[in-house]
Amino acid sequence: MPSQISRARTFKALHERPGVFVIPNPWDAGSAKMLAALGFEALATTSAGLAFSLGRPDAEGAISRDETLANAQAIIAATPLPVAADLENGFADEPQGCAETILRAAAVGLVGGSIEDASGRADAPIYPFELAVERVRAAAEAARSLPFPFTLTARAENLLHGRNDLADTIRRLQAFAEAGADVLYAPGLRTPEEIVAVVRAVAPKPVNVLMGLSGLSLSLEDLAELGVKRVSVGSALARAAYGAFFRAAQDIRTEGRFSFAEQAIPFAQINALFKS
């Protein structure tokens, strides 16, 4: 397996080369191995995918930092690819807690991770601007203290929480960039115009765009033309897998049919993927 330093340098280089790249989101070691076998160059964990695999809801504080990092460690061990983690809100409100999470993430082998400005509280879902910036600043300082280039992504979550304020989202992303974030990310962008506005506002810092949301139909070529550097899919692959499972089980239970097996990946094929 490549060293953590080697993976970190590879991951950093992906953000610096021309063009766009996809960083898909496995939720366990098996899904990570499948993505690596398909030729993807890096992976990112998904908090929702992990939560669903444990039978819990996402974004409600149901997954601990220890569980998140243990899941990330299993994904890291499964392939030679660089792995970044969805670190949610840093598992802390205060900046120092975010910094500690970055250091602990690095300690399990991660070479990147994201800190978001969503608090996880229904009454106040987004951290105040100044606190949000200080949290990113503390995380960036922790990342810079490491002996390898840990790629820090800062997420502005307004659009996922009913705050359709693109101006404030961009203001936050610009402040996060100034605070030391390496990659900027505003999940929930819905139009090419919104994507271009974000890309231009934080240039030359790279921008991650979330695909797999309903109502957003853009190809990888389209996203490259808009100036996007990195594309992730969040919980979409996990939801696709669980959706197929649910529909198959539903057919068994309600219709007494087993035709789903015709669409299932052949046993020999999936078994061979996991032999390496």
C-alpha angles and dihedrals in degrees: 000000000000116000121257090251091053092049091048092052091047091051093048090049091055088062093048102048122087120273136021131300135195122234105191123200120239119186099203142011093274095054089045091055091050092052092048090051089055091058104255112157102215139009137216126199123237123222091202094049090051092046092050092048088056093046094250136119122256128240095020101096092260094130120065128218090247091054092047093051093045089054091048091050091054090050091048091052092050098065141015091241127115111260128204123188138226097233093178110207092344088266088271141076096215124072095240090058090055090051091051091051091054091052092048091047090055090048092062093050104268118145097194143013145173133242117197133200094228111112099202091235121119094211094053108015098172125052117240113268099253094046091047091054094047090051091055091045092054091047091050092050090052091049091050090052091064123097092239136044105276107191110225119201119196117204128204106202104187095114094054092053102052095267101124093184108132092176092058091043091055091045089055094047092050090050091048090052091051089048091060108271114151097204130028124214134180108179113207101045105153109185139043088243092058091047093050091048091055094044092052094043095057100032131172089029113090120253128217117210125198116228128182094068117127114253096031114098113174129136125226088254090053091051092049090054089052090057098253114156103189134026125197131177103208111197095348097102092046091048090049091052095045090044091057090046092049094048091048093050090045090055090052093048101041104025103026089231130138101187090118088082090072089068096043119109108261115261094235092052097051092040091054091052090060097046094079 
